[in-house]
């Protein structure tokens, strides 16, 4: 999965908004019971499926009796996880316990839910982890308890009071980005959008396999709560957040401008080849900064390209059918409209985006969701390339294209397909080594659950045990292939994104972010003030952090757009690595990593290490 989160990595800011309101947590059970199975990584967790006779989009709107019958089955399985498994990973507990709290809220157990909410705050690992729980969820629960209901004038007035008190109590430096993102998303937030999301994300798997897996079931219960409880007070929340933004409108300090290093064209630099291992690059956007291979491959003279099946391609960009290509201009306009909404700009694009969300049906929004995902994938690699090449005339971009959005591929994954891709990865590594590619950016990650989702989407998800076994086999081949590719190019520095799952990359088995290799560096995301983003993953392999919030860069065709995610943080580090090697091509990957780490500044608690290009370059020039 591309490690991007916001226009948005996995899609648009509305997705961030939905994710925030669904990320409800609950307290952790600390006692240990003899015989419980210890969970060392995500693959140790059990899988469950729920047979559906119709689409998930019908179930989420079903009558109370029908939905409660489904929820009761989910609750039994969720309770068995807490009973039978010993889990220490906090991100996993947050995900599991969010499902428990969603079930409590759906059942009207508001006092119990409020008590679990008080305990969940202790699980936060970063300042942004509990913002929505502390504000929106708590306010909904408090209002429900005070008024003995979840609708009506009294409930809304109580919600307004609690929501305003909670939001005003937040530190401005923590809450400002969240408020802007939520306001942009909730401005286009309605039942059709939510149901369209279910139709796009869940219905295809149910149609193919006849079941909904437990992860999607938990999310569906959260969406049901949002439809029934939150949407009626969405307008009140938006009004309060607008007032908050107006009262805290001071410009936040951007720490990155002062740390930037920009080379002039006449400086004494050595050309450095930087590969973008991604969804593809619009090479026409980077004249004068492209690697030209005197020994072209089957793809051409700028690198290698493979399609979703693993076969060679002559297109440097992810190919679009003509109908999708015609929608690209509208995609860019809508993305700008969403950004303008977040910035409080009353533009034509912002009005159009808001209007469109209000008039489209859920079926139209489902198709729009699919289109946006395709076009985001199309734009991703070019955006990454622009960040990696910024301010460095010595860069020579190499394209290493493949289709990482595996859950959207139309065919069923097999071990044979994985071995075919492994051969492609070996070919890429050989290319990097033989063409002296010094830096490779990898703004993507894959984990076992992603392959399970792909199997479900293509009709192989009915038996959760068999699905898990098949996914583990495919993932094992994929994991080993990525690791082998990096190992086999020891003179190349690989820079990867930590991922946007707000979890430990090692526990999640994210590849490549969880790998420990001497020529690999994993990068987390912070915002323009240097504060850790809510989405960034972390762990012992994530050793530096860079700006991953609303980073502006090129997209196909040459327009510029802001995107957020660790996908944007990683190429900021690749950019610095390329500049260091342009100054001194004798540097090894280990030496480059050392200069980047020693130049970084640590946060007070030592959790973050923010890159500083000026400091790293100064260390190099000083011979330190």
N, C-alpha and C positions, 0 to 999 in steps of 0.2 A: 504494500500500500504506500502511495506517495506520502511522505511525511510532511504534509501541509495541512493547515487547518482553516484559515480564514481567507478567502474572499467569500467563503471558502468552500484546507489540505485538506475536502473530504470533505469541503465543499463551500458553502457560503456562510456569512455571519448569522443567518437565520439558524443554521445548524448549531452554531455555538449557543445561541439563545435556547434552542430546544434542549440541547445537551445540559445546559446549566440548570434548567428547571426540572429536568428528569433526574439529575444526579443527587438524589436524596439518600442520606446516610442514616445509620443507626448504630447502637452501641455494640461493642465487641464483647464476646464471651471469653473471659480470661482463664477460666478453670480448665485443667487438662484431665481428660478421662482416659483410663487405661484402655488400650485397644483402638484408640482413634488413629486414623491414618494421617501421617504427617505430609503436608503439601509443600513440596520444594519448588515447584514451578507450576505454571498454569495447566500443563498436561496432566498433572496429578488429580485435578478436580474431576468429579463425575459429570457425565452429560445426560440430559433428559430431553425427551421430545413429547409433544402433545398433538394428538391427531385432531385435525380440523375438517369439518365437512364443507366448509366454505372459506372464502378468503379472510385473512386477518383483518382487513379493512372493514368487513362486516362485523366481526367479533368485537372490535374496539367500540363500535356504536350499538352493540346489542343491548337488549333489555337486561335489567339487573340480575334476574334469575339465571339467564344464560351465561352472563359474564362471571357471576359469582361462582358458578359451577366450575368454570375454567380456572378461576383464581384459587379455588380450594385445592385443586390438583397441584397447582404450582407451589402453593404453600407447603403441602406435604413434602414435596421433593426438596424445597429450600430448607425446611426444618431438618431434613435428614443430613444435609451438608454440615450444618452447625453441630449436629449430634455426632456424626461419624468421622469428621475431619478436623485435624488440628492445623489451623492457618495462622501464620504470623505476619504475612505480607499485608501491610496496611492498605495498599491500593486495592488488593483483592477483597479484603474485608469491607472496604468502602463500597465496592461494587455489589457484593453479596448483601450487605446490610441495607443498601439503597433499595434493593428488591423487597426486603422485609418491611421497610418503612412505607414503600409504595402500597404494599398489601394492607398495612395497618390503616393508612389514610383512605384507601378505597373502601375498607370495611367500616369507616366512621369511628375508628378507635383513636380519636384525636388526642386524648390525654396520654395514652400509652405512646403514641407517636411523638408527642412533645417530650416525653421523658427519654425516649431513645434519641431524640434530636440533641438533648442536652449532653448525652454521653458521646455522641458522634463527634462533637467538636474537638474532643481529645485526640481524635485520629488524624487531624490535619497535619500535613507535612510541609506545607508552604502557606504563606499569608493568604493566597487566593483560594485555597481548597474549600473553605467553608463559607464563602461570601453569600452564595445563593441560599444555602441552608440557613445561615444566620439571619438573612433578611426575608426572602420570599416565603420559604417553607414555614419558618417559625411564625411569620405573620398570618399565614393562612390557618395554621393550626390554632393559634391564639384566638383569632377571630371566630373560628368554628366553635371553640370551647365557650367563649364569652356569649355568643348568640345562640348556641345550641342548633347550629345549622351551617350550611355552606352556600347559601344564596340569599338574595334579598337585600333591601336597603340597609338594614341594621348590620348585616354581615359585611357589606362593602364599606360602610363607615368605620367599622372596627378594623377591617383590613387596612384602610387608608392610615389610620392612626398608628397602628403597629408597624406598618411598612415604613412610614415616614420616620418614626423614632429609630428604627433599626438602621435605615439607610443613612440618616444624619449622624449616627454614632460611628460610622466607618471612617478610618483614616483616608483622607482625600487621595494620597498617593497610591493607595491600594485599590480604591473603588472607582477611580475616574475612568480607566480603560474599560472596566466591566460595565459601567453605566452606559457608556457610549455604544459599546457593542450590543448590549441588551436592547437599548432603545432602537437601534437600527434594525435589529431582528424583530422585535415585538411590534414595530410599526407596520410590519407585513405579516402579522401573526394572527391566524384565524383557523377555524375548524377545517376548512378546505385544504389549507396548507398541511396541517397535521395528518389528515386522512390521505392526502396525496403522498406524504412521506411514507406512510404505512403501505400504500399501494406500490410504491416504487421499491421499498427496501425489503418488505416481508412477503407480499403476495406472490412474487415469482417463485420463491422457494416453496411456499405452501402449495402452489399449483403444480410444481414439479414433483415434490416429495410427499405431499399430503400431511406434513407436520410442521410445527413451529418448534425451534429448539429453545432451551431454557433461557439463553441470553436474550433472544428476541422476545420471549414471553415476558421477562422482567421489564424490558423496555416498553412493551405494549401496555402493561399495567400502568406505568408512569404516564404514557400518552393518554390513557383513559382518564387518569386523574386531572391532567392538564385540560382536557376537553370539558370535564364536568365541573371542576373547581376553580382552576386558574383563569381560563379564558373570560369568564364574566367580569373579572376584576382587572383584566389586562389594561384597559383604558386608564383606570385609576393609577396603576403602577407606572404607566408611561408618563402620566402627568407629574407624578412625584419625581421620577428620574429626570425629567426635563428641568424641573425646578432645582434639583440637586446640581445638575451640570451647570446651570446658569449661576448658581451660588459658588461653584468651585471651578470657575472658568480660567483660572490662571494657567498660563502656558507651562507645560511640564518641561523640565530641562532635558535636552537631548545630549546624552553623554558621548554619543558615537562620533559626532562631527569633530570634536577635539582629538579623538584618537585615530582618525583616518589618515592614511598615507596615500597620496596621489602622485604618480610619476608623470613627468613631462616626456613628450615624444623624443626630445633630444638628449635625455639622460643615458648614461652608459649602462645598458642593461643587456642581459643575455636572454634571447627568446626562450620561453618555457611553455611546454605543451601541457595543457590542462584539459582533462577529459570530463565530459558531462555524461555520466552513466545514468540515463534517465529515459523519459518518454519520447525524446526527440528534440531537435533544435532547429529553429528557422535560421538557416545559415545566412540568408540574405540580410539579416539584421546586423551581422557582425563583419562587414567588409574590412579587410586588413587585419583581422584578429583570428583568422581561421588557419588551422593546420592543413597543409597541402602535402599529401603523401606521394612521393615519387613512385611508389609501388602500390597503386590503388587496389582496394579489395573489391569484392563483388558488389558492394554498396556504393563505392566511389572513392574519392581521394580525401575525404575528411574524417574517415574512421570506419565504424562498423554499424550495421543496423539489422535487427531481427524483428520479425513480426510476432504476434501472439502465439503462433504454433511453433516458433523457434526457427523458422526458415529465414534465409537471407532476404533483405528488403533493399530496394534502391531509393527509398524515401527517408530522408533525414528527419522528417516530422511524422508523428502519428497521423496516418491518413484519415481523412474525413470523406464521407460520401457527399455528393453535391448538395443535397438538401440540408445537411448539417452545416456545411461550409457557409451556406447562405444565412444561417442563424448566428454566425459568429459576431457580426457587427452589433446585433441586438444583445448578445451576451456581454460584450464589452460595455455597452451603454448601461445595461442593468447593473453590472458590477460597479460602475462609476456612481450610479444612483444610490446603491447601498452604501458606498463609501461616503457620499455626500450626506446621507441621512445620519451616519455616525458622526460626521464632522459638524452637523447642525447647519448644513448649507441647503437652502431652499432652491435647488436647481431643477431644471426641466427633467433631467434624468431621475432625480430623487422622486419627483412627483409621479413620473411614469412608472417607476418601480413599485411605488406604493399603490398606485391605481391598479396595476396589473394583478398584484397579489389579492386585491379585493374583488376582482371580477372573474378570475379563472376558477373553473370547477376543479374538484379533486382529481378527476381524470386528466384534465389539462395540466394540472400541477404535477401529476405523476410523470407525464411525458416531459414536462419542463425540467423536472429533477434529473431524469435520465440524460437529457440534452446537456444540462449544466455540468454533470459529472464527466461526460465525454469531452466537452470543450475545456474544462479545467485540466483534464489529463493532457489534452492537446497543447495547452499553453504552458504547462508546468516546467518542462525542460528548458524552454527558451528563457523563462523568467529566472531560473536557477543560473543559466549561463551568463545572463546579464550581470548578476551579482558577482559571480566568480571572476568576470573580466573587468569589472569596474576599476577605473583609475590605473590600469596597467597595460600600457601599449606593447609590452613584451609578451603578453599572453597569446598563445596559439591554441584555439579551441578545437578539441577533438570530440566527435560525436560517437557515443556508445549507446545506441538506442535499443530498448527492448520494452515489452509491454508488462509493466509491473502491476497493473490494476487487475490482478488475477480473478477476483471474485466476479468480475463483469465479463470474463471470457465465456463464450457461448457453449463450449464443449466441456465434457467431463474430464477432470485431471486424472492422469495415470502415472505410474512409475516410469513408463516409457517416455512420456512427455517430459518428466522431470530430468531424466537422463539426457534427453535431447537438449534441454536448456543447459544442463551441466556442461555439455560439449561446447555450447555457445559461450558460456562463461569462460571456459578454458581458452577458447579462441580469442576472447576479449583480453584476457590476461596476457596471452602471448603477444597480442598486438601492443599492449601497453609496454611490455618489456622490450620488444624488438624496435619500437619506434621511439623509445626513450621518453615515454609520457611520464612526467614527474609528479603530477597531482591528478587524482581522480575523485570527483565529487559524487557521492551516493546519497541522494535525498529520497530514500525509500527504505522500507522495512517490511519484513514478512514474518509471520509467526504461525504456529500450528493451527490456531483457531481460524485464521484466514483461509487455509486450505479446507477446513471443515465447512466453512461458509460456502466456498466455491462448490464443494460436493453437494451441499443442500440445494444450492441454486440450480444445479444441473440434474437433480433427480435422485441423488444418492444419499439422502439424509434421513431416511425413515428409521433405520437402525442406528442409534447413537453410538453403540459400541463398535460396530463395523466402520462407521464413518470416521470415528476417532482413530481407529487402527489404520485405515487407508490414508488419512491425512498425515499421521505420524510417519508413515513410510515415505510419502512424497516430500514432506518437510525435511526429513533426514537427508534425502538426496540433495535437496535445495541447499540446506545448511552447509553440508560438506562441500558442495560445489562453490558456494560463495567464499567460504573459508579458504579452500584450495586456490581459488583465483587470486585472492589477496596475498597469500603466502608465496605464490609462484612469481610475483613481481616485486621482489624485495627492495628495489631501488625506487619504487613508486610509493608516494604517500597517498593513502586512501582516507578520505574525510567523509564521515557518514552522519546522518541526522539521528538524534536520539529517539525520535518518534513523538507522536502527539497523543499518547494514551494516558498521560499523567500517572505513570507507574514505573516500577523498577524494570528497566529493559532486560535485565538478566532473568528475573522471575517470569517475565512475559515471553522469554525465548526469542526476542526480536533479533532478526538477522538482517544487516550486519551489526547492529548497535550493541549486541551482547557479547561480541567476540573480543577476546584478548589477544591482540597481535601487535608486534612491535612497529609495524608500518600502517597502523589504523588508529584514527582518533575520532571519538564520538562527541557530538556537539549538542548541547541543550540550548533552549531559547529563553531569552529575556526580552523585556520591552525597551523602549528608547531611554528610560530612566535607569535601566539596569536591574529592574525587578523581575524575578522569575515569573514566567507566564503560567497561567492556570493549566495549560495543556501539555507543557513539555514533560517528557519522560526523564528519568534520572537513573542513578545507579553507579556502581564503582567504575564502569567503563566510560561514563560521561564526565570528562575531565576538564572541559572548557565550555564557556557559554558565549553566545553572540546574539546580536539583534535578530529576532525572529518575529517582530511585531510590525505589521503594515510596512514592509520593506518594498520600496518602489524599484521596479525593473521593467525590462522589455517583455512583451509577449509577441507571438507571431504576427507579422505585419508591421511591427515597429512601434506600435502604441506602447504606452507605459501604464502600469497598473500596480497597485499596492496589494501584496499578499502577506499572509501571516502563517507561521508554522516553523517547526524545526527544519523543514525543507529550505527555508530562507536563512536560517542561522548557519547551517552547514556550509553553504557556499561563501559566506562571509569569512569563515576560517580557511576555506580553499583559496579565497582571494588573498589572504595574508600569506599563506604558504607559497603561492605563486610569486608574490612580490619578494619574499625572502630568497627564493631560488633564483629569481631574475637578478638579484644583487650578487648572489654567490652560488653558482650552479654546482659547486662541489659538495654542498650540504647533502647529508643523508636524511632519509625520513626521520630517523631517531633524533637527529640534530635539529631538524625543523620543528618537530613536536616539542623539544626541549625549549627552543627559543619562544615558541608560542605560549607554553605554560609559564615560563619564567617572566614573560612580559605581561601576563594577565594579572589582574587585581582581584584579590579574594574578598568576599563579603565578610561581614563581621563574624558570622557564625561558621565561616569556612565552607559553606555549602556550595557557593557559586564562585566561578573563576572567570571573570569577564575579560575577553581578549582586548589587547591594546596594541594596535598595529605600530604606533609610534614607538612604544617601549620595546617591542620585539625587534624592530628595525634598528633602534639605537643600540641594543645589546649586540646585534650582529656587527654593526659598524665599529663598535668598541672592542670587538674581538673577545667578548665575554660569553 
